[in-house]
Amino acid sequence: MSNSTKPGTGPRMLSHQGFPFDSARRREDHGFFGPGSPTWKVWTSPTALLGFQRAIAVEAFDPFLSAAVTDTQSIYTDPMGRLDSTLTYFTIIAVGDSRAAIEASELLQKVHARATGIEPISGKRYSANDPDSQLWIHMTGWHSVLKCYEMFGPGKLSPQDEARYWADCVIAAELQTCDPATVPTSREGVRQYFAEQRPRLCWSEDADRVARQILYPPAGSTNPLIASVAHRLTPAVIATLPRWMRKLSSLDQSAAVDAAIIPTMRALMASVTPMPIRTRLARIAAPSLVSVWENALLGDPPLRDAIVTPAEARARFGRMAVAASGD
């Protein structure tokens, strides 16, 4: 998703960025997973900010994705805004009510429909809505957010919670164009998925530029405070990357830095876990995220005390359903 915030103007309301999300609207329901679910715990942890910085770095290894991101240009004019809006979208799916999730999903697919072109390495055509590309984005997001939760947050989920987390990952995939039947359902399945993807991954000038815009935002490309936060988080992100990715991309650092950054970042994440502090951090690194968190965690109870499926939500709030109702 692109973000319409220009460097130096500060955060804007989600509605100004194109999101139909309204934090003042009372929630329709608990969404697809509900409070107390492992998905809520992982996606509302401050470590999710690290997870999505990591996800974009990993995604850059896909030549089709890095070509699409380069051609749309938004990541270069506002790198942290791109992180902000993308993380906000995924968080709406994870903890938003079903209406917000369906509306955000439909908006994303509409935006992606315009992102087509030619990948310069292979000469093949890319489409942002391609199911394989969407699965790559989906898996890098859900995997990276969990990995950072484990490394810098409370630690590994229980076997039962992890099983539910990956089951939730399959449900969330229904909001994108990927086929839920292709989504891994376990940690071993996730490892196998990434192993199968490895032969087609590469590092290019486009990939390097994409990753460095998120990990090391250059001066003048975004708010100086946001750029400073990104630079401080980057060593922790690099510490989570597989060794082969670090060697291939030259996004690497010494073992001494790895050893030092992990306990340091764990302590920092623990210190910002209380909601008031967590939201202050989010306002710096991903300001649009705050209203989603507050709506889910601090807002009034939903109109329906229910957890629903994407199919049910689409039937009630999808474009076709709204058009048929005349609303």
Secondary structure, DSSP 8 states (H G I E B T S, - for coil): ------TTS----GGGGT----TTS--SS-TTT-TTSHHHHHHTSTHHHHHHHHHHHHHTTSHHHHHHHHHH-HHHH-HHHHHHHHHHHHHHHHHS-HHHHHHHHHHHHHHHHT-EEE-TTT--EEETT-HHHHHHHHHHHHHHHHHHHHHHSS----HHHHHHHHHHHHHHHTTSSS-GGGS--SHHHHHHHHHHHGGG----HHHHHHHHHHHS--TTSS-HHHHHHHHHHHHHHHHHS-HHHHHHH-----HHHHHHHHHHHHHHHHHT-SHHHHHHHHHHH-TTHHHHHHHHHTS---SS-----HHHHHHHHSHHHHHHHT-
